[in-house]
Amino acid sequence: MTEHTADRQLRERAKSVIPGGMYGHQAAPGAAYPQFMRGGRGARIWDADGNEYVDLMCSYGPVVLGHRHPAVEAAAAEQAELGDCQNGPGPVMVDLAELLVATVRHADWAMFAKNGTDATTMCCTIARAQTGRSKILVARGAYHGAAPWCTPRPAGTTPQDRANLGYYTFNDLASVRQAAEAAGDDLAAIVVSPFKHDAGYDQELVDPAFARGLRGLCDSKGAALVLDDVRCGFRLHLGSSWEPVGVDPDLSAWSKAIANGRALAAVLGNDAFRDGAGDIFVTGSFWFSAVPMAAAVATIRSLKEESAVEAMRRQGEALRDGILAQARSWDLAVRYTGPPVMPYLTFAGDQDHELGGVFAAQALRGGAYLHPRHNWFVSAAMTGDDLALALEATDQAFAAVRKHLGQ
Ligand SMILES: Cc1ncc(COP(=O)(O)O)c(C=O)c1O
């Protein structure tokens, strides 16, 4: 039986000193969920009460090699012995920029920041600085961060914050052409995510013809193609997520997985946007900290050495096959969408994620931490035992949905 005594006490204390008790994407996604986490190792995590789960959220993406990966932790510890936040970056900043330029096909240079929002915002600023134009096109409903120009909640923002945005529909080239037409001579950039991974909806892989169409449109308009690889980067491919699609962006935004859980973001770009990148003023007190950069170098090397992208895909496919077989055996109609390493499960006809909530809560009780309204993440640390335990939990979760439906 899962106990959440310590968690309940922490929530009570948090209520008085943290607005709303918690905020942002890590607010517990349901009553069954613990809010506070103690730690993790490999593909296992523990909540504040010490309950153990197989981690299918990976800190919402940052943990790609598994929690406390030995090579990453050793590199971070070695750098921490020397220094972290100093009067200038460590030599490791150049090592990391070189490694990213060598690893990501479209990249001729790299800049660093802390969060994905920093990186997507910088991409827009660089595109504007380079082109001297204002308008940015984004897909309707896509998430690019929490700054006023892109936050999904309007509270505290002004219409002016979004005055230079135009909207299109993912995978619908005609809608992009229409939005580009409306931007006229003022189109600075088109921002796109590698696939449609909007929270709460079935996921949609990119149509390669759509990706090629965006590239052609940006070329003909002299605008930047910006790939928001914050969520997918280094999970789908060891390079930009659109390399397998055959389309290179001008600028790409990265964060989450690049340092296996340490706070780091990157903007990568090609030579056509180097001057614009050099002209803007962007910085932050902690942007040049050496420890996350050392962790990133170790992460990228380990991803290569361990063929981690392949390992994740194999485990992701095994998870998908297992879950779909269970759904069939319980005679439940589900949709399992997204790439196997970043899947999402919905139930046919599910109103307001009711069945998704029942499923996720029971999976949690059975020891699998997944999410009812957000894509899941598979890490390279998932072993056969982890997978077996996760599948045991999802089988119980389907049983709970069946029971909930009263049949
Ligand atoms: C596609 C995408 N872009 C940008 C962001 C913003 O990143 P951060 O939360 O690190 O600011 C996220 C975060 O989930 C994301 O998924």
The ligand as an SDF file (V2000), in Angstrom:
LIG
                    3D

 16 16  0  0  0  0  0  0  0  0999 V2000
    9.1280   21.7550  -26.9030 C   0  0  0  0  0  0  0  0  0  0  0  0
    9.4820   22.5790  -25.7020 C   0  0  0  0  0  0  0  0  0  0  0  0
    9.9890   23.8030  -25.8770 N   0  0  0  0  0  0  0  0  0  0  0  0
   10.3340   24.5740  -24.8430 C   0  0  0  0  0  0  0  0  0  0  0  0
   10.1710   24.1380  -23.5490 C   0  0  0  0  0  0  0  0  0  0  0  0
   10.5430   25.0270  -22.4130 C   0  0  0  0  0  0  0  0  0  0  0  0
   11.6140   24.4920  -21.7160 O   0  0  0  0  0  0  0  0  0  0  0  0
   11.8850   24.9050  -20.2000 P   0  0  0  0  0  0  0  0  0  0  0  0
   10.7590   24.3720  -19.3960 O   0  0  0  0  0  0  0  0  0  0  0  0
   13.1860   24.2570  -19.8830 O   0  0  0  0  0  0  0  0  0  0  0  0
   11.9710   26.4090  -20.1710 O   0  0  0  0  0  0  0  0  0  0  0  0
    9.6550   22.8640  -23.3200 C   0  0  0  0  0  0  0  0  0  0  0  0
    9.4480   22.3660  -21.9530 C   0  0  0  0  0  0  0  0  0  0  0  0
    8.7350   21.4400  -21.7030 O   0  0  0  0  0  0  0  0  0  0  0  0
    9.2940   22.0630  -24.4250 C   0  0  0  0  0  0  0  0  0  0  0  0
    8.7850   20.8360  -24.2540 O   0  0  0  0  0  0  0  0  0  0  0  0
  1  2  1  0
  2  3  1  0
  2 15  2  0
  3  4  2  0
  4  5  1  0
  5  6  1  0
  5 12  2  0
  6  7  1  0
  7  8  1  0
  8  9  2  0
  8 10  1  0
  8 11  1  0
 12 13  1  0
 12 15  1  0
 13 14  2  0
 15 16  1  0
M  END
$$$$
